[in-house]
Amino acid sequence: MWPLDPSQKEVLRFAVRCRVLTLMLQALFNAIIPDHHAEAFSPPRLAPSGSVDQLVEGLLSGLSHWDAEHFLFIAEHGYLYEHNFAFFPGFPLVLWVGTELLRPLWGLLSLRSCLLISVALLNSLFSVLAAVALHDLGCLVLHCPHQAFYGALLFCLSPANVFLAAGYSEALFALLTFSAMGQLERGRSWTSGLLFALATGVRSNGLVNVGFLMHSQCQGFFSSLTVLNPLRQLLKLMGSVFLSVLALGLPFALFQYYAYMQFCLPGSAHPIPKPLLQLAVDKGYRIAEGNEPPWCSWQLPLVYSYIQDIYWNVGFLRYYELKQVPNFLLAAPVAILIVWATWTYVSTHPWLCLTLGMRRSKNSENLEKPHPGFLSPRVFVYLVHAAALLLFGSLCMHVQVLTRFLGSSTPIVYWFPAHLLQDQEPLLRSLETVPWKPLAEDSPPGQKVPRNSIMGLLYNWKTCSLVTQCILGYFLTYWLLGLLLHCNFLPWT
């Protein structure tokens, strides 16, 4: 990915501007709009706050609401309550490292303030790097520089924007996932597997990424059948699949084992400060020193599935209630986007989809001219991944989280709108007048930086097509509304 070419530099500049604007707007909205009194996790502050702490709180407290409070609590105190284990340790660990880097400020700021500053700086960094990683991945997969460029710019305006800025794990997960995908496209399976494993330590849906490694290994297996020993290659495939499952499942398994040690083995509990112990009594939070949880006696004691079931009521079709209709409407745009992308791709490549991306044509791979951009055969595995996440999220999760769930996990959310913009927006052809730097390594120097065409479309909003207005309207509306609502404890995705 390094050094950056001109288009990546433009993506980097635009991402930085969007991050700065995000932090400024959340501070403004948090200051002028009173917080809603929501029934959310709100632990007491153990250390007194000084004037500088109050300033930090006033500027950045909008980044600590809803689930962000859980991550901040874990980074500060560890996994004290049973329901804390719904949140994986990767992001809290990174926040803890961030506070260690701010150690010179410890005499001036409380640990809480250092955590808030870490959230603002680290998630800004992660989301900027994720945009560059997505552009790099798009160039490798799409073989269409314009669509890769548009997709990365759209990521900077992501509908899940507030979750890429607030104290959530989405920005780190997106960076690790997109980087891992890029490494796999370059044939660096070990590096890719390591990054995917780290992503699993950040969010549970990282487990699904094992499909990318398995698909790549199966492609290598089928391509080698005609020239190498089939039995030897089959054994190699089985070994590779086993190692992939083991590598990506190990962070999840270790996390479950840590929870088992805390709550199911006597003498493993950590001391809990009295105010936090009193909070557990008042709110009914289970701590390690209480009665043994029922999941400890399960044949496979998985605290994660227990917490999702008991605390968050997550299960198959459980969310399908009349009162949840507004949340389904909130998630409808991203769901429609993935369904539309799936239909477009399948109708274009029916045989490719029937053969699970292993063959491009019924007769011969050479008879079919490859499609550049979103319709490239290499997009198949990414589309299957997006469709699987959408199906699981729609049936088994709180459906309003689909926007951030998909927006931080799959490039399809950005590649397909980029495809629609290039395919159906005539204005883009006139905006793209600056030469592009070729992708070849020996390309001549001195090329000009490409123009930010997404901003060009926004400046010429009235002359844009209906499709463009719908896409950009959706991205910008959710980008802004997320900041406005989430930063004041109002319900959002």
C-alpha positions as CSV (number, residue, x, y, z in Angstrom):
1,M,0.0,0.0,0.0
2,W,3.0,2.3,0.5
3,P,4.2,4.6,-1.0
4,L,0.9,6.2,-1.9
5,D,-0.1,7.0,-5.5
6,P,-1.9,10.3,-6.3
7,S,-5.4,8.9,-5.9
8,Q,-4.6,7.4,-2.5
9,K,-3.2,10.7,-1.4
10,E,-6.4,12.4,-2.4
11,V,-8.3,9.7,-0.5
12,L,-6.1,10.3,2.5
13,R,-6.7,14.1,2.4
14,F,-10.4,13.7,2.1
15,A,-10.6,11.1,4.9
16,V,-8.6,13.4,7.2
17,R,-10.9,16.4,6.5
18,C,-14.0,14.2,7.2
19,R,-12.5,13.0,10.5
20,V,-11.8,16.5,11.6
21,L,-15.2,17.7,10.6
22,T,-16.8,14.7,12.4
23,L,-15.0,15.5,15.7
24,M,-15.9,19.2,15.4
25,L,-19.6,18.5,14.7
26,Q,-20.0,15.9,17.5
27,A,-18.5,18.5,20.0
28,L,-20.9,21.1,18.7
29,F,-24.0,18.9,18.8
30,N,-23.0,17.6,22.2
31,A,-22.7,21.2,23.5
32,I,-25.9,22.7,22.1
33,I,-28.3,19.7,22.4
34,P,-29.2,18.3,25.9
35,D,-28.5,14.6,26.4
36,H,-31.5,12.3,26.4
37,H,-31.8,10.4,29.6
38,A,-31.4,6.9,28.2
39,E,-31.4,3.6,30.1
40,A,-27.8,2.9,29.1
41,F,-24.8,1.5,30.9
42,S,-23.4,4.4,32.9
43,P,-20.8,3.4,35.6
44,P,-19.7,5.9,38.3
45,R,-16.5,7.9,37.9
46,L,-14.0,6.7,40.5
47,A,-11.6,9.6,40.2
48,P,-12.4,13.3,40.7
49,S,-12.4,15.5,37.6
50,G,-10.5,18.7,37.3
51,S,-11.1,21.7,35.0
52,V,-9.0,20.1,32.2
53,D,-11.0,16.9,32.6
54,Q,-14.2,18.8,32.3
55,L,-12.9,20.5,29.1
56,V,-12.1,17.1,27.6
57,E,-15.5,15.8,28.6
58,G,-17.2,18.7,27.0
59,L,-15.4,18.3,23.8
60,L,-15.3,14.5,23.4
61,S,-18.0,13.0,25.6
62,G,-20.2,12.5,22.5
63,L,-17.8,9.7,21.6
64,S,-18.5,7.8,24.8
65,H,-22.3,7.1,24.6
66,W,-24.2,3.8,24.3
67,D,-21.9,0.8,23.7
68,A,-18.8,3.0,23.7
69,E,-19.2,3.2,27.5
70,H,-18.7,-0.5,27.7
71,F,-15.4,-0.3,25.7
72,L,-14.2,2.6,27.9
73,F,-15.2,0.7,31.1
74,I,-13.3,-2.4,30.0
75,A,-10.2,-0.5,29.0
76,E,-10.2,1.2,32.5
77,H,-11.4,-1.6,34.8
78,G,-11.3,-4.9,32.8
79,Y,-14.0,-7.4,32.5
80,L,-15.8,-7.0,35.9
81,Y,-19.4,-7.7,34.9
82,E,-20.7,-10.7,33.0
83,H,-22.3,-8.7,30.3
84,N,-19.0,-7.0,29.5
85,F,-18.0,-10.2,27.7
86,A,-20.3,-9.2,24.8
87,F,-17.5,-6.8,23.8
88,F,-14.3,-8.4,22.5
89,P,-10.9,-7.3,24.0
90,G,-9.1,-6.1,20.9
91,F,-10.3,-2.5,20.9
92,P,-10.1,-2.0,24.7
93,L,-6.6,-3.3,24.6
94,V,-5.7,-0.8,21.9
95,L,-7.3,2.0,24.0
96,W,-5.2,0.9,27.0
97,V,-2.1,1.2,24.8
98,G,-3.2,4.6,23.7
99,T,-3.5,5.8,27.3
100,E,0.0,4.4,28.1
101,L,1.3,6.6,25.3
102,L,-0.4,9.6,27.0
103,R,1.3,8.8,30.3
104,P,3.0,12.2,30.4
105,L,-0.4,13.7,30.7
106,W,-1.5,11.5,33.6
107,G,-0.7,14.2,36.2
108,L,-2.9,16.6,34.4
109,L,-5.7,14.4,33.2
110,S,-7.8,11.5,34.7
111,L,-7.6,8.1,33.1
112,R,-11.1,8.7,31.8
113,S,-10.0,11.8,29.9
114,C,-6.9,10.0,28.5
115,L,-9.3,7.2,27.2
116,L,-11.5,9.8,25.5
117,I,-8.5,11.4,23.8
118,S,-7.3,7.9,22.7
119,V,-10.7,7.2,21.2
120,A,-10.7,10.4,19.2
121,L,-7.1,10.1,18.0
122,L,-7.0,6.3,17.4
123,N,-10.4,5.9,15.7
124,S,-9.6,8.9,13.5
125,L,-6.3,7.3,12.5
126,F,-7.9,3.8,12.0
127,S,-10.7,5.2,9.8
128,V,-8.3,7.2,7.7
129,L,-6.1,4.2,7.2
130,A,-9.1,2.0,6.5
131,A,-10.1,4.4,3.6
132,V,-6.7,4.0,2.1
133,A,-6.7,0.2,2.6
134,L,-10.1,0.1,0.9
135,H,-8.8,2.0,-2.1
136,D,-5.9,-0.3,-2.3
137,L,-8.2,-3.3,-2.1
138,G,-10.4,-1.8,-4.8
139,C,-7.6,-1.4,-7.2
140,L,-6.5,-5.0,-6.7
141,V,-10.0,-6.5,-7.1
142,L,-11.9,-4.2,-9.4
143,H,-9.2,-3.3,-11.9
144,C,-11.0,-0.1,-12.3
145,P,-9.2,2.9,-10.7
146,H,-12.2,5.2,-10.9
147,Q,-14.5,2.8,-9.0
148,A,-11.8,2.0,-6.4
149,F,-11.4,5.8,-6.0
150,Y,-15.2,6.5,-5.7
151,G,-15.6,3.6,-3.2
152,A,-12.9,4.9,-0.9
153,L,-14.3,8.4,-1.0
154,L,-17.8,7.0,-0.2
155,F,-16.2,5.2,2.8
156,C,-15.2,8.6,4.1
157,L,-18.9,9.6,4.0
158,S,-20.0,6.2,5.4
159,P,-23.5,6.0,6.8
160,A,-21.8,4.3,9.8
161,N,-19.7,7.4,10.3
162,V,-20.4,8.1,13.9
163,F,-19.4,4.5,14.9
164,L,-16.1,4.9,13.0
165,A,-15.4,8.0,15.2
166,A,-17.0,7.1,18.6
167,G,-15.6,4.6,21.1
168,Y,-16.7,1.6,19.1
169,S,-14.5,-1.2,17.5
170,E,-15.8,-0.6,13.9
171,A,-12.9,1.6,12.7
172,L,-10.2,-0.8,13.9
173,F,-12.1,-3.8,12.5
174,A,-12.6,-2.1,9.1
175,L,-8.8,-1.4,8.9
176,L,-7.8,-4.9,9.9
177,T,-10.4,-6.5,7.6
178,F,-9.7,-4.4,4.5
179,S,-6.0,-4.8,5.0
180,A,-6.3,-8.6,5.4
181,M,-8.3,-8.8,2.2
182,G,-5.7,-6.8,0.3
183,Q,-2.9,-9.0,1.6
184,L,-4.9,-12.1,0.4
185,E,-5.4,-10.6,-3.0
186,R,-1.6,-10.2,-3.2
187,G,-1.2,-13.9,-2.4
188,R,0.2,-13.3,1.1
189,S,-1.9,-15.9,2.9
190,W,0.1,-15.9,6.2
191,T,-0.1,-12.1,6.6
192,S,-3.7,-12.1,5.6
193,G,-4.5,-14.9,8.1
194,L,-2.8,-12.9,10.9
195,L,-4.7,-9.8,10.2
196,F,-8.0,-11.7,10.0
197,A,-7.2,-13.3,13.3
198,L,-6.6,-9.9,14.9
199,A,-9.9,-8.8,13.4
200,T,-11.6,-11.7,15.1
201,G,-10.2,-10.4,18.4
202,V,-11.9,-7.1,17.8
203,R,-15.4,-8.3,16.6
204,S,-17.1,-11.7,16.6
205,N,-18.2,-11.4,13.0
206,G,-14.5,-11.7,12.1
207,L,-15.0,-15.4,12.3
208,V,-16.9,-15.2,9.0
209,N,-13.8,-14.0,7.3
210,V,-12.5,-17.5,7.3
211,G,-14.5,-17.9,4.1
212,F,-12.1,-15.7,2.2
213,L,-9.1,-17.9,3.2
214,M,-11.0,-21.1,2.4
215,H,-12.2,-19.8,-1.0
216,S,-8.7,-18.8,-1.9
217,Q,-7.4,-22.2,-0.9
218,C,-10.1,-24.0,-2.9
219,Q,-9.2,-21.9,-6.0
220,G,-5.6,-22.9,-5.7
221,F,-6.6,-26.5,-5.3
222,F,-8.8,-26.6,-8.4
223,S,-6.2,-24.7,-10.5
224,S,-3.5,-27.2,-9.5
225,L,-5.4,-30.4,-10.2
226,T,-4.4,-30.7,-13.8
227,V,-0.6,-30.5,-13.1
228,L,0.0,-31.8,-9.6
229,N,-0.9,-35.0,-7.6
230,P,-4.6,-34.7,-6.7
231,L,-4.3,-36.6,-3.4
232,R,-1.3,-34.5,-2.3
233,Q,-3.1,-31.3,-3.1
234,L,-6.3,-32.5,-1.3
235,L,-4.3,-33.2,1.8
236,K,-2.7,-29.8,1.5
237,L,-6.1,-28.2,1.1
238,M,-7.5,-29.9,4.2
239,G,-4.4,-28.8,6.2
240,S,-4.7,-25.2,5.0
241,V,-8.4,-25.1,5.9
242,F,-7.8,-26.6,9.3
243,L,-5.1,-24.0,10.0
244,S,-7.3,-21.2,8.8
245,V,-10.2,-22.2,11.0
246,L,-7.8,-22.6,14.0
247,A,-6.1,-19.3,13.5
248,L,-9.3,-17.3,13.2
249,G,-11.1,-19.2,15.9
250,L,-8.2,-19.0,18.4
251,P,-8.9,-15.4,19.6
252,F,-12.6,-16.3,20.1
253,A,-11.7,-19.5,22.0
254,L,-9.2,-17.8,24.2
255,F,-11.7,-15.0,25.1
256,Q,-14.3,-17.6,26.1
257,Y,-11.7,-19.5,28.2
258,Y,-10.8,-16.3,29.9
259,A,-14.5,-15.7,30.8
260,Y,-14.7,-19.3,32.1
261,M,-11.6,-18.8,34.3
262,Q,-13.2,-15.6,35.7
263,F,-16.7,-16.8,36.5
264,C,-16.4,-20.6,36.7
265,L,-13.2,-21.3,38.5
266,P,-13.0,-20.4,42.2
267,G,-10.4,-17.9,43.3
268,S,-10.0,-16.3,39.9
269,A,-12.0,-13.1,40.5
270,H,-10.4,-9.7,40.6
271,P,-11.1,-7.3,43.4
272,I,-13.9,-4.8,42.5
273,P,-13.9,-1.2,43.8
274,K,-16.9,-0.5,46.2
275,P,-18.7,2.0,43.9
276,L,-18.6,-0.6,41.0
277,L,-19.7,-3.3,43.4
278,Q,-22.6,-1.2,44.5
279,L,-23.6,-0.6,40.9
280,A,-23.7,-4.3,40.3
281,V,-26.0,-4.7,43.3
282,D,-28.3,-1.8,42.2
283,K,-28.5,-2.9,38.6
284,G,-28.4,-6.6,39.0
285,Y,-25.1,-7.1,37.2
286,R,-23.5,-10.5,37.7
287,I,-20.0,-10.5,39.0
288,A,-17.5,-13.3,39.4
289,E,-17.8,-13.6,43.1
290,G,-21.5,-14.4,43.0
291,N,-23.4,-17.6,42.2
292,E,-21.9,-19.6,39.4
293,P,-23.6,-18.7,36.1
294,P,-25.7,-21.4,34.3
295,W,-23.4,-21.4,31.2
296,C,-20.6,-22.7,33.3
297,S,-22.2,-26.1,33.4
298,W,-22.9,-26.3,29.7
299,Q,-21.1,-29.0,27.7
300,L,-19.5,-26.2,25.7
301,P,-19.5,-23.2,28.0
302,L,-19.7,-20.2,25.7
303,V,-20.4,-17.0,27.6
304,Y,-20.8,-15.0,24.4
305,S,-23.9,-16.9,23.2
306,Y,-25.3,-16.8,26.7
307,I,-24.9,-13.0,27.0
308,Q,-26.4,-12.4,23.5
309,D,-29.4,-14.5,24.5
310,I,-30.1,-13.3,28.0
311,Y,-28.9,-9.7,28.1
312,W,-29.6,-8.6,24.5
313,N,-32.4,-11.0,23.5
314,V,-30.5,-11.9,20.3
315,G,-31.9,-15.0,18.5
316,F,-33.5,-16.2,15.4
317,L,-36.5,-14.0,14.4
318,R,-36.7,-12.6,18.0
319,Y,-36.6,-9.0,16.7
320,Y,-39.6,-9.5,14.4
321,E,-42.1,-7.5,16.4
322,L,-44.5,-4.8,15.4
323,K,-42.8,-2.2,17.7
324,Q,-39.5,-2.8,15.8
325,V,-40.8,-1.5,12.5
326,P,-39.0,1.8,12.8
327,N,-35.7,0.0,13.3
328,F,-36.3,-2.1,10.2
329,L,-37.0,1.1,8.3
330,L,-33.7,2.5,9.6
331,A,-31.8,-0.5,8.3
332,A,-33.7,-0.7,5.1
333,P,-31.4,1.4,2.9
334,V,-28.3,-0.7,3.5
335,A,-30.3,-3.9,3.2
336,I,-31.7,-2.8,-0.2
337,L,-28.2,-1.8,-1.3
338,I,-26.8,-5.3,-0.6
339,V,-29.9,-7.1,-2.2
340,W,-29.7,-4.9,-5.3
341,A,-25.9,-5.6,-5.5
342,T,-26.5,-9.3,-5.2
343,W,-29.2,-9.3,-7.9
344,T,-27.1,-7.3,-10.3
345,Y,-24.1,-9.5,-9.9
346,V,-26.0,-12.8,-10.0
347,S,-28.0,-11.8,-13.1
348,T,-24.7,-10.8,-14.8
349,H,-22.7,-13.9,-13.8
350,P,-25.2,-16.8,-13.2
351,W,-22.7,-19.5,-14.2
352,L,-19.9,-18.0,-12.1
353,C,-22.3,-18.0,-9.1
354,L,-23.4,-21.6,-9.7
355,T,-19.8,-22.7,-9.7
356,L,-19.0,-20.7,-6.5
357,G,-16.7,-18.4,-8.3
358,M,-14.4,-21.2,-9.6
359,R,-15.3,-20.9,-13.3
360,R,-16.2,-17.9,-15.4
361,S,-17.9,-19.6,-18.4
362,K,-19.7,-22.8,-19.2
363,N,-17.4,-23.5,-22.2
364,S,-14.0,-21.8,-21.5
365,E,-12.7,-19.2,-19.2
366,N,-11.2,-17.4,-22.2
367,L,-14.4,-17.1,-24.1
368,E,-15.8,-14.5,-21.7
369,K,-14.2,-11.1,-21.5
370,P,-13.7,-10.2,-17.9
371,H,-15.8,-7.3,-16.6
372,P,-13.9,-4.5,-14.9
373,G,-15.2,-2.9,-11.7
374,F,-17.9,-4.3,-9.5
375,L,-18.9,-6.9,-12.1
376,S,-15.4,-8.4,-12.0
377,P,-15.4,-12.2,-11.3
378,R,-13.1,-11.5,-8.4
379,V,-15.9,-9.7,-6.6
380,F,-17.8,-12.9,-6.2
381,V,-16.4,-13.9,-2.8
382,Y,-16.9,-10.4,-1.4
383,L,-20.5,-10.4,-2.5
384,V,-21.2,-13.8,-0.9
385,H,-19.6,-12.4,2.3
386,A,-21.9,-9.3,2.3
387,A,-25.0,-11.4,1.5
388,A,-24.2,-13.8,4.3
389,L,-23.8,-11.0,6.8
390,L,-27.0,-9.4,5.7
391,L,-28.9,-12.6,6.0
392,F,-27.6,-13.3,9.5
393,G,-28.0,-9.8,10.6
394,S,-31.6,-9.6,9.4
395,L,-32.7,-12.8,11.0
396,C,-30.7,-13.1,14.2
397,M,-29.6,-9.6,15.3
398,H,-31.0,-6.3,16.4
399,V,-31.6,-5.2,12.8
400,Q,-30.9,-1.5,13.4
401,V,-27.2,-2.3,13.7
402,L,-27.0,-3.5,10.1
403,T,-25.7,-0.1,8.9
404,R,-22.6,-0.2,11.1
405,F,-22.3,-4.0,11.0
406,L,-22.1,-4.0,7.2
407,G,-20.4,-0.6,6.8
408,S,-17.4,-1.8,8.7
409,S,-17.2,-5.3,7.4
410,T,-17.7,-5.4,3.6
411,P,-16.5,-3.3,0.8
412,I,-19.6,-4.1,-1.2
413,V,-21.4,-1.2,0.7
414,Y,-19.1,1.2,-1.1
415,W,-18.1,-0.6,-4.3
416,F,-21.7,-1.1,-5.6
417,P,-22.7,2.6,-5.1
418,A,-19.4,3.5,-6.8
419,H,-20.5,1.2,-9.7
420,L,-23.9,2.8,-9.9
421,L,-22.4,6.3,-9.9
422,Q,-20.0,5.5,-12.7
423,D,-22.6,3.6,-14.7
424,Q,-25.6,6.0,-14.3
425,E,-24.2,9.5,-13.6
426,P,-23.3,11.3,-16.9
427,L,-21.8,14.2,-14.9
428,L,-18.9,12.1,-13.7
429,R,-17.6,11.8,-17.3
430,S,-17.2,15.6,-17.5
431,L,-15.8,15.8,-13.9
432,E,-13.0,13.3,-14.6
433,T,-10.8,15.5,-16.7
434,V,-7.5,15.1,-14.7
435,P,-5.2,12.3,-15.9
436,W,-4.9,9.3,-13.7
437,K,-1.7,7.6,-12.7
438,P,-1.5,4.1,-14.2
439,L,-1.4,1.2,-11.8
440,A,1.9,-0.3,-13.2
441,E,4.9,0.0,-11.0
442,D,7.0,1.5,-13.9
443,S,4.5,4.3,-14.6
444,P,6.0,7.7,-15.5
445,P,6.2,10.3,-12.6
446,G,4.7,13.7,-12.6
447,Q,1.0,12.7,-12.9
448,K,-1.5,15.2,-11.4
449,V,-3.7,14.3,-8.4
450,P,-7.2,13.1,-9.5
451,R,-10.1,15.4,-8.7
452,N,-12.5,14.5,-5.9
453,S,-15.4,13.6,-8.1
454,I,-17.8,12.9,-5.1
455,M,-17.4,16.5,-4.0
456,G,-17.9,17.6,-7.6
457,L,-21.3,15.7,-7.6
458,L,-22.3,17.4,-4.4
459,Y,-21.4,20.9,-5.8
460,N,-23.6,20.1,-8.8
461,W,-26.4,18.3,-6.8
462,K,-29.3,19.7,-8.8
463,T,-28.0,18.4,-12.1
464,C,-27.2,14.9,-10.8
465,S,-29.3,11.9,-11.7
466,L,-31.9,10.5,-9.3
467,V,-29.8,7.5,-8.5
468,T,-26.9,9.7,-7.6
469,Q,-29.1,11.9,-5.4
470,C,-30.5,8.8,-3.6
471,I,-27.0,7.4,-3.0
472,L,-25.3,10.6,-1.8
473,G,-28.5,11.7,0.0
474,Y,-28.5,8.4,2.0
475,F,-24.8,8.6,2.8
476,L,-24.8,12.2,3.9
477,T,-28.1,12.0,5.8
478,Y,-26.9,9.0,7.9
479,W,-23.5,10.6,8.2
480,L,-25.0,13.7,9.8
481,L,-28.0,12.2,11.7
482,G,-25.7,9.7,13.3
483,L,-23.6,12.5,14.9
484,L,-26.7,14.5,15.8
485,L,-28.5,11.7,17.6
486,H,-25.9,9.3,18.9
487,C,-23.8,12.0,20.5
488,N,-26.8,13.0,22.6
489,F,-27.9,9.5,23.8
490,L,-30.8,9.5,21.2
491,P,-31.5,6.2,19.5
492,W,-29.5,5.4,16.4
493,T,-28.2,2.4,14.5
